[in-house]
Amino acid sequence: MCQASLARGERYLPYEDGSTPYAYISCPSCGHENIRYGFGEDDD
């Protein structure tokens, strides 16, 4: 959202924090959860 680099953001796997089925990176600047599409999903 803020266009800051996500290089130092916290990374979460699906359901790691107990709230979302998607992997995401939390922005170190604004805290927005940036979904990592295609990561950790089942390939059918």
C-alpha distance matrix in Angstrom:
0.0 3.8 5.6 8.0 10.6 10.9 14.6 15.5 13.4 15.5 16.4 17.8 20.2 20.6 22.1 22.3 20.8 22.8 20.1 18.5 20.3 17.6 16.9 13.5 12.1 10.9 8.7 11.5 9.9 8.0 9.4 6.8 9.1 8.4 11.6 14.1 16.0 19.7 19.9 22.6 23.4 27.0 28.2 30.8
3.8 0.0 3.9 5.5 9.0 10.3 13.7 14.4 13.0 15.7 17.3 19.3 22.1 23.1 24.5 24.1 22.6 25.0 22.6 21.3 23.3 20.5 19.3 15.6 13.4 11.7 8.5 10.2 7.7 6.8 9.5 8.4 11.3 10.9 14.5 16.6 18.9 22.4 22.3 25.1 26.2 29.9 31.1 34.0
5.6 3.9 0.0 3.8 6.6 8.7 11.8 13.3 12.6 15.7 16.8 19.3 21.8 23.1 25.1 24.6 23.6 26.1 24.0 22.3 23.7 20.5 18.9 15.4 13.1 12.4 9.2 10.9 9.2 9.5 11.7 10.4 12.4 10.9 14.2 15.4 17.7 20.9 21.0 24.1 25.3 29.0 29.8 32.8
8.0 5.5 3.8 0.0 3.8 6.4 9.0 10.1 9.9 13.4 15.1 18.0 21.0 22.8 24.6 23.6 22.6 25.5 23.9 22.4 24.1 20.8 18.7 15.1 12.1 11.0 7.4 8.0 6.6 8.3 10.5 10.5 12.5 11.4 14.9 15.9 18.7 21.8 21.1 24.0 25.8 29.5 30.6 33.8
10.6 9.0 6.6 3.8 0.0 3.8 5.5 7.5 8.1 11.8 13.1 16.4 19.2 21.4 23.6 22.3 21.9 25.0 23.8 22.2 23.4 19.9 17.3 14.0 10.7 10.6 7.6 8.0 8.3 10.7 11.7 11.9 12.9 11.3 14.3 14.4 17.5 20.1 19.1 22.1 24.2 27.8 28.8 32.2
10.9 10.3 8.7 6.4 3.8 0.0 3.8 5.5 5.0 8.4 9.4 12.6 15.4 17.8 20.0 18.5 18.3 21.5 20.5 18.9 20.0 16.6 13.8 10.5 7.1 7.6 5.6 6.7 8.5 10.4 10.2 10.2 10.3 8.8 11.6 11.5 14.9 17.4 16.0 18.7 21.0 24.6 25.9 29.4
14.6 13.7 11.8 9.0 5.5 3.8 0.0 3.8 5.7 8.8 9.7 13.5 16.1 19.0 21.3 19.4 19.6 23.0 22.6 21.1 21.9 18.6 15.3 12.5 9.2 10.0 8.7 8.5 10.8 13.4 13.0 13.7 13.5 12.1 14.2 13.4 16.8 18.7 16.8 19.3 22.1 25.5 26.7 30.4
15.5 14.4 13.3 10.1 7.5 5.5 3.8 0.0 3.8 6.7 9.0 12.7 15.8 18.9 20.6 18.2 18.0 21.6 21.5 20.6 22.0 19.0 15.7 12.9 9.2 9.0 7.9 6.3 9.3 12.1 11.5 13.1 13.2 12.9 15.3 15.0 18.7 20.7 18.4 20.4 23.4 26.9 28.5 32.1
13.4 13.0 12.6 9.9 8.1 5.0 5.7 3.8 0.0 3.8 6.3 9.7 13.1 15.8 17.3 15.2 14.7 18.2 17.8 17.0 18.6 15.7 12.7 9.6 5.9 5.2 5.1 4.8 8.3 10.1 8.5 9.9 9.6 9.8 12.2 12.5 16.3 18.5 16.2 18.1 20.9 24.5 26.4 29.9
15.5 15.7 15.7 13.4 11.8 8.4 8.8 6.7 3.8 0.0 3.8 6.7 10.3 13.2 14.2 11.7 11.3 15.0 15.1 14.6 16.3 13.9 10.9 8.4 5.5 5.2 7.2 7.3 11.0 11.9 9.3 10.7 9.4 10.3 11.9 12.2 16.0 17.9 15.2 16.3 19.2 22.7 25.1 28.5
16.4 17.3 16.8 15.1 13.1 9.4 9.7 9.0 6.3 3.8 0.0 3.8 6.9 10.1 11.8 9.6 10.3 13.6 13.9 12.7 13.6 11.0 7.6 6.0 4.4 6.4 9.2 10.5 13.9 14.5 11.6 11.8 9.4 9.5 9.9 9.4 13.1 14.5 11.5 12.5 15.6 19.0 21.3 24.8
17.8 19.3 19.3 18.0 16.4 12.6 13.5 12.7 9.7 6.7 3.8 0.0 3.8 6.6 8.0 6.0 7.1 10.1 10.6 9.5 10.3 8.4 5.5 5.4 6.2 8.0 11.5 13.2 16.4 16.2 12.8 12.6 9.5 10.1 9.5 9.4 12.4 13.6 10.6 10.6 13.4 16.8 19.5 22.7
20.2 22.1 21.8 21.0 19.2 15.4 16.1 15.8 13.1 10.3 6.9 3.8 0.0 3.8 6.3 5.2 8.0 9.8 10.7 9.0 8.4 6.9 4.4 6.7 8.9 11.4 14.9 16.8 20.0 19.6 16.2 15.5 12.0 12.0 10.1 9.2 11.4 11.6 8.4 7.3 10.2 13.3 16.3 19.4
20.6 23.1 23.1 22.8 21.4 17.8 19.0 18.9 15.8 13.2 10.1 6.6 3.8 0.0 3.8 5.5 7.8 8.2 8.5 6.2 4.7 4.5 4.5 7.7 10.9 13.0 16.6 19.0 21.8 20.8 17.4 16.0 12.3 12.5 9.9 9.7 10.8 11.1 8.6 6.8 8.5 11.4 14.8 17.4
22.1 24.5 25.1 24.6 23.6 20.0 21.3 20.6 17.3 14.2 11.8 8.0 6.3 3.8 0.0 3.8 5.4 4.6 5.9 5.3 5.3 7.0 7.8 10.1 12.9 14.1 17.9 20.0 22.7 21.4 17.7 16.8 13.3 14.5 12.4 13.0 14.2 14.7 12.4 10.4 11.6 14.1 17.7 19.9
22.3 24.1 24.6 23.6 22.3 18.5 19.4 18.2 15.2 11.7 9.6 6.0 5.2 5.5 3.8 0.0 3.8 5.4 7.8 8.0 8.7 9.2 8.3 9.9 11.8 12.8 16.6 18.1 21.2 20.4 16.6 16.5 13.3 14.7 13.3 13.6 15.6 16.2 13.2 11.4 13.7 16.3 19.7 22.4
20.8 22.6 23.6 22.6 21.9 18.3 19.6 18.0 14.7 11.3 10.3 7.1 8.0 7.8 5.4 3.8 0.0 3.8 5.7 7.3 9.6 10.3 9.9 10.3 11.7 11.6 15.3 16.7 19.4 18.2 14.4 14.5 11.8 14.1 13.4 14.7 16.9 18.2 15.7 14.4 16.3 19.1 22.6 25.0
22.8 25.0 26.1 25.5 25.0 21.5 23.0 21.6 18.2 15.0 13.6 10.1 9.8 8.2 4.6 5.4 3.8 0.0 3.8 6.3 8.4 10.5 11.3 12.5 14.6 14.6 18.3 20.0 22.5 20.8 17.1 16.7 13.8 16.1 14.8 16.3 17.8 18.9 16.7 14.9 16.1 18.5 22.1 24.1
20.1 22.6 24.0 23.9 23.8 20.5 22.6 21.5 17.8 15.1 13.9 10.6 10.7 8.5 5.9 7.8 5.7 3.8 0.0 3.8 7.1 9.1 10.7 11.3 13.7 13.5 17.0 19.1 21.1 19.0 15.4 14.4 11.6 14.0 12.8 15.0 16.2 17.8 16.3 15.1 15.7 18.4 21.8 23.6
18.5 21.3 22.3 22.4 22.2 18.9 21.1 20.6 17.0 14.6 12.7 9.5 9.0 6.2 5.3 8.0 7.3 6.3 3.8 0.0 3.8 5.4 7.7 8.9 11.9 12.6 16.0 18.7 20.7 18.7 15.3 13.5 10.2 11.6 9.7 11.7 12.6 14.2 13.0 12.1 12.4 15.3 18.4 20.4
20.3 23.3 23.7 24.1 23.4 20.0 21.9 22.0 18.6 16.3 13.6 10.3 8.4 4.7 5.3 8.7 9.6 8.4 7.1 3.8 0.0 3.8 7.0 9.5 13.1 14.7 18.1 21.0 23.2 21.4 18.1 16.1 12.4 12.8 9.9 10.9 10.9 11.6 10.7 9.2 8.9 11.5 14.8 16.7
17.6 20.5 20.5 20.8 19.9 16.6 18.6 19.0 15.7 13.9 11.0 8.4 6.9 4.5 7.0 9.2 10.3 10.5 9.1 5.4 3.8 0.0 3.8 6.2 10.0 12.2 15.3 18.4 20.6 19.2 16.1 13.9 10.1 9.7 6.4 7.1 7.5 8.8 7.7 7.5 7.8 11.3 14.0 16.5
16.9 19.3 18.9 18.7 17.3 13.8 15.3 15.7 12.7 10.9 7.6 5.5 4.4 4.5 7.8 8.3 9.9 11.3 10.7 7.7 7.0 3.8 0.0 3.8 7.2 10.1 13.2 16.0 18.6 17.8 14.8 13.1 9.4 8.6 5.9 5.4 7.4 8.6 6.3 6.7 8.7 12.4 14.9 18.0
13.5 15.6 15.4 15.1 14.0 10.5 12.5 12.9 9.6 8.4 6.0 5.4 6.7 7.7 10.1 9.9 10.3 12.5 11.3 8.9 9.5 6.2 3.8 0.0 3.8 6.5 9.5 12.5 14.9 14.1 11.3 9.6 6.0 5.2 4.2 5.0 8.3 10.6 8.8 10.2 12.1 15.9 18.1 21.2
12.1 13.4 13.1 12.1 10.7 7.1 9.2 9.2 5.9 5.5 4.4 6.2 8.9 10.9 12.9 11.8 11.7 14.6 13.7 11.9 13.1 10.0 7.2 3.8 0.0 3.8 6.3 8.9 11.6 11.6 9.0 8.2 5.8 5.2 6.5 7.1 10.9 13.3 11.3 13.2 15.5 19.2 21.2 24.5
10.9 11.7 12.4 11.0 10.6 7.6 10.0 9.0 5.2 5.2 6.4 8.0 11.4 13.0 14.1 12.8 11.6 14.6 13.5 12.6 14.7 12.2 10.1 6.5 3.8 0.0 3.8 6.3 8.8 8.3 5.4 5.6 4.6 6.1 8.7 10.5 14.0 16.8 14.9 16.5 18.6 22.4 24.6 27.7
8.7 8.5 9.2 7.4 7.6 5.6 8.7 7.9 5.1 7.2 9.2 11.5 14.9 16.6 17.9 16.6 15.3 18.3 17.0 16.0 18.1 15.3 13.2 9.5 6.3 3.8 0.0 3.8 5.4 5.7 4.6 5.3 6.5 7.2 10.7 12.3 15.7 18.7 17.3 19.4 21.5 25.2 27.1 30.3
11.5 10.2 10.9 8.0 8.0 6.7 8.5 6.3 4.8 7.3 10.5 13.2 16.8 19.0 20.0 18.1 16.7 20.0 19.1 18.7 21.0 18.4 16.0 12.5 8.9 6.3 3.8 0.0 3.8 6.1 5.8 8.3 9.9 10.9 14.3 15.5 19.1 21.9 20.1 22.0 24.4 28.2 30.1 33.4
9.9 7.7 9.2 6.6 8.3 8.5 10.8 9.3 8.3 11.0 13.9 16.4 20.0 21.8 22.7 21.2 19.4 22.5 21.1 20.7 23.2 20.6 18.6 14.9 11.6 8.8 5.4 3.8 0.0 3.8 6.0 8.3 11.1 12.1 15.8 17.5 20.9 24.0 22.6 24.8 26.9 30.6 32.4 35.6
8.0 6.8 9.5 8.3 10.7 10.4 13.4 12.1 10.1 11.9 14.5 16.2 19.6 20.8 21.4 20.4 18.2 20.8 19.0 18.7 21.4 19.2 17.8 14.1 11.6 8.3 5.7 6.1 3.8 0.0 3.8 5.6 9.2 10.9 14.6 17.0 20.0 23.4 22.4 24.4 26.0 29.8 31.7 34.7
9.4 9.5 11.7 10.5 11.7 10.2 13.0 11.5 8.5 9.3 11.6 12.8 16.2 17.4 17.7 16.6 14.4 17.1 15.4 15.3 18.1 16.1 14.8 11.3 9.0 5.4 4.6 5.8 6.0 3.8 0.0 3.8 6.4 9.0 12.3 14.9 18.0 21.2 19.9 21.4 23.2 27.0 29.2 32.1
6.8 8.4 10.4 10.5 11.9 10.2 13.7 13.1 9.9 10.7 11.8 12.6 15.5 16.0 16.8 16.5 14.5 16.7 14.4 13.5 16.1 13.9 13.1 9.6 8.2 5.6 5.3 8.3 8.3 5.6 3.8 0.0 3.8 6.2 9.5 12.5 15.2 18.7 17.9 19.7 21.0 24.7 26.7 29.5
9.1 11.3 12.4 12.5 12.9 10.3 13.5 13.2 9.6 9.4 9.4 9.5 12.0 12.3 13.3 13.3 11.8 13.8 11.6 10.2 12.4 10.1 9.4 6.0 5.8 4.6 6.5 9.9 11.1 9.2 6.4 3.8 0.0 3.8 6.2 9.4 12.1 15.4 14.4 16.0 17.2 20.9 23.1 25.9
8.4 10.9 10.9 11.4 11.3 8.8 12.1 12.9 9.8 10.3 9.5 10.1 12.0 12.5 14.5 14.7 14.1 16.1 14.0 11.6 12.8 9.7 8.6 5.2 5.2 6.1 7.2 10.9 12.1 10.9 9.0 6.2 3.8 0.0 3.8 6.5 9.2 12.6 12.1 14.5 15.6 19.3 21.0 23.9
11.6 14.5 14.2 14.9 14.3 11.6 14.2 15.3 12.2 11.9 9.9 9.5 10.1 9.9 12.4 13.3 13.4 14.8 12.8 9.7 9.9 6.4 5.9 4.2 6.5 8.7 10.7 14.3 15.8 14.6 12.3 9.5 6.2 3.8 0.0 3.8 5.8 9.3 9.0 11.2 11.9 15.6 17.3 20.1
14.1 16.6 15.4 15.9 14.4 11.5 13.4 15.0 12.5 12.2 9.4 9.4 9.2 9.7 13.0 13.6 14.7 16.3 15.0 11.7 10.9 7.1 5.4 5.0 7.1 10.5 12.3 15.5 17.5 17.0 14.9 12.5 9.4 6.5 3.8 0.0 3.8 6.5 5.8 8.8 10.0 13.7 15.0 18.2
16.0 18.9 17.7 18.7 17.5 14.9 16.8 18.7 16.3 16.0 13.1 12.4 11.4 10.8 14.2 15.6 16.9 17.8 16.2 12.6 10.9 7.5 7.4 8.3 10.9 14.0 15.7 19.1 20.9 20.0 18.0 15.2 12.1 9.2 5.8 3.8 0.0 3.8 5.5 8.5 8.2 11.5 12.3 15.2
19.7 22.4 20.9 21.8 20.1 17.4 18.7 20.7 18.5 17.9 14.5 13.6 11.6 11.1 14.7 16.2 18.2 18.9 17.8 14.2 11.6 8.8 8.6 10.6 13.3 16.8 18.7 21.9 24.0 23.4 21.2 18.7 15.4 12.6 9.3 6.5 3.8 0.0 3.8 6.4 5.8 8.5 8.9 12.1
19.9 22.3 21.0 21.1 19.1 16.0 16.8 18.4 16.2 15.2 11.5 10.6 8.4 8.6 12.4 13.2 15.7 16.7 16.3 13.0 10.7 7.7 6.3 8.8 11.3 14.9 17.3 20.1 22.6 22.4 19.9 17.9 14.4 12.1 9.0 5.8 5.5 3.8 0.0 3.8 5.6 8.8 10.2 13.7
22.6 25.1 24.1 24.0 22.1 18.7 19.3 20.4 18.1 16.3 12.5 10.6 7.3 6.8 10.4 11.4 14.4 14.9 15.1 12.1 9.2 7.5 6.7 10.2 13.2 16.5 19.4 22.0 24.8 24.4 21.4 19.7 16.0 14.5 11.2 8.8 8.5 6.4 3.8 0.0 3.8 6.7 9.1 12.5
23.4 26.2 25.3 25.8 24.2 21.0 22.1 23.4 20.9 19.2 15.6 13.4 10.2 8.5 11.6 13.7 16.3 16.1 15.7 12.4 8.9 7.8 8.7 12.1 15.5 18.6 21.5 24.4 26.9 26.0 23.2 21.0 17.2 15.6 11.9 10.0 8.2 5.8 5.6 3.8 0.0 3.8 6.4 9.4
27.0 29.9 29.0 29.5 27.8 24.6 25.5 26.9 24.5 22.7 19.0 16.8 13.3 11.4 14.1 16.3 19.1 18.5 18.4 15.3 11.5 11.3 12.4 15.9 19.2 22.4 25.2 28.2 30.6 29.8 27.0 24.7 20.9 19.3 15.6 13.7 11.5 8.5 8.8 6.7 3.8 0.0 3.8 6.2
28.2 31.1 29.8 30.6 28.8 25.9 26.7 28.5 26.4 25.1 21.3 19.5 16.3 14.8 17.7 19.7 22.6 22.1 21.8 18.4 14.8 14.0 14.9 18.1 21.2 24.6 27.1 30.1 32.4 31.7 29.2 26.7 23.1 21.0 17.3 15.0 12.3 8.9 10.2 9.1 6.4 3.8 0.0 3.8
30.8 34.0 32.8 33.8 32.2 29.4 30.4 32.1 29.9 28.5 24.8 22.7 19.4 17.4 19.9 22.4 25.0 24.1 23.6 20.4 16.7 16.5 18.0 21.2 24.5 27.7 30.3 33.4 35.6 34.7 32.1 29.5 25.9 23.9 20.1 18.2 15.2 12.1 13.7 12.5 9.4 6.2 3.8 0.0
